[in-house]
Each structure stands twice: as structure tokens, then as C-alpha cells.
Amino acid sequence: MNTSILENQSSDVKVNFVSTLQGKFNNAFASLSEKSFEVDNFTGNAIAFFNDVKIEISNFLNFKFNVTVQRVFDIFILKLSSVLPHRKLKNDSEFKKFQTVSVSLREFMTLCNIKNKTRAIEQLRNALNLIGHTQVEFFDTTYNGKRKPETEFFIFPLVVALQHQKGSGVYSATFHINFLRHLANSFIMPFPIQIFTIDLNRQSLAYFLCRRLVLHHNMNYFKNNANTISVKSLTDSITSLPTHAEVLKGAGQVSLRIIKPFEKALNALV
């Protein structure tokens, strides 16, 4: 099964888009930062809430929750989206065919323009181990071929198995069937593949910003405001930035802590 998302990319356009499935959980997970989580010092587990999605990560302090985790997850979802039928599957046996998704180390390094093999391995291992310790709970609207959509409660571990083939450098994640149900029932949106080449060491905010702009455009595609969004909406969506209230409680420096990082990220995208 060919799930490559590198092929058939045009060289005569500045940005190439591929289709991805974007659901309620994806939106929540992509909006989180380390400070979004509240850690239970007794159990070591951490919980975050975003748009009524509860995300719990066990042994949270053993991992690094940063933007590289979201990038790895986005890559796996893109590959899964390329094969998972949209709103067509019903039985568990049908979903099982698409449970396992793989990414090779070479493909990951090419997608993300990473030259350092050791750093690429560290990012993949950290992200997949964290995802492997993630459980989610949320209500979502489902479409089952009926006139009216139904509300369904989801609770599941994100993945049921992880595998690394040392000889081939292939990393695989076997997703929970209920996650596949949720994802297959979600919406299709264009995703700019160049987002993966953003230098996350220098421009981590640019990744969050780009993703938020793409989501806004897709959600408002047929509206007049598809290409317009307020600065406040953008800064509020970047949870790694301090809020205006947090800055005022501290030493101030709104320009240094909010405005300049935001402008730097925006310039990086331009």
C-alpha cells in the first residue's frame, strides 16, 4: 500500500497542498503547548482541556511536549488520511485494514528538511512515545447516513501499539479503531506540506500560526472572512504565547513577550 505524501508534488507553485482529515481531536491537540497541561505530582499524569476535549497523558514528565510532537502527529494523520475512506466504513473489520500507519526515518527527514539523523530519531521517538501514552475523551457529531447527525461520546487511547523496525528505520503506529471512526467522520481540508520545513528551533510559533491560518481559511471557505482573521484570534490560539493578562501580572513587556515573537513568526511564513 503506497501512502507516500511526497509524490505528485508540483514544482511550479510556491505552496503544495495535500488533503487531510481534520476532526475535533486534531484541532484540540494541535492547539496545545506544554503549559496547557496540569500535572498530577502524585501520579505523574497530566490533563489538558481544549474545546471540550479532554487529553490525558500518563508519565507526562518523561516526555517533551513541544511543537515537534504536533508535527510528527500531523505527518501520521496526513498519511492515514491518504488511505482512510471518508464516511464510508461501518464495521470494525473494515477499519482494521487502515489501523497501522508507518513513516520511515528517511521520509521524515526529507519532509522536515532535517539533516541531523540523531535529532530526527529523538523527535520521532519522543513524539510517538508521548502519543502512545495519550488517552482522549470528547463528544462529537457523527454522520451515519441518517437525516440528522447524532452526538456520540468517544473515549479511547490514541494508539494501541507502536513499532520500530531498526533495520529499515520505519516507525509505525497502530491507532485505536474509535479514533479511526472519529477521523473518518471528520472534515477534509487542504494542508500546506511546506509547513513541515519550518525550523522549529527558531520559529516554533510559525508552525502554530500557519496551522491556525489554514484551519480558519478552511472553516470559512465560502464566507467573506476566509482570508481575514483578527490578530487577537491568532494570538489567543497560540497557547505557548503568554496571554495579555499573564504579561500584566508579571514584569510587563507586552512588546517583547507577545508582539515581537508573533511578528517574527508571521514574517517567517511570508
Secondary structure as GFF3:
##gff-version 3
##sequence-region A 1 270
A	DSSP	beta_strand	17	22	.	.	.	ID=ss1
A	DSSP	alpha_helix	24	30	.	.	.	ID=ss2
A	DSSP	three_ten_helix	34	36	.	.	.	ID=ss3
A	DSSP	beta_strand	38	39	.	.	.	ID=ss4
A	DSSP	beta_strand	46	50	.	.	.	ID=ss5
A	DSSP	beta_strand	53	57	.	.	.	ID=ss6
A	DSSP	three_ten_helix	60	62	.	.	.	ID=ss7
A	DSSP	alpha_helix	67	81	.	.	.	ID=ss8
A	DSSP	alpha_helix	92	96	.	.	.	ID=ss9
A	DSSP	beta_strand	100	104	.	.	.	ID=ss10
A	DSSP	alpha_helix	105	112	.	.	.	ID=ss11
A	DSSP	alpha_helix	117	131	.	.	.	ID=ss12
A	DSSP	beta_strand	134	142	.	.	.	ID=ss13
A	DSSP	beta_strand	150	157	.	.	.	ID=ss14
A	DSSP	beta_strand	159	165	.	.	.	ID=ss15
A	DSSP	beta_strand	170	175	.	.	.	ID=ss16
A	DSSP	alpha_helix	177	184	.	.	.	ID=ss17
A	DSSP	beta_strand	187	192	.	.	.	ID=ss18
A	DSSP	three_ten_helix	193	197	.	.	.	ID=ss19
A	DSSP	alpha_helix	204	219	.	.	.	ID=ss20
A	DSSP	alpha_helix	231	237	.	.	.	ID=ss21
A	DSSP	alpha_helix	244	249	.	.	.	ID=ss22
A	DSSP	alpha_helix	254	254	.	.	.	ID=ss23
A	DSSP	pi_helix	255	259	.	.	.	ID=ss24
A	DSSP	alpha_helix	260	269	.	.	.	ID=ss25
###
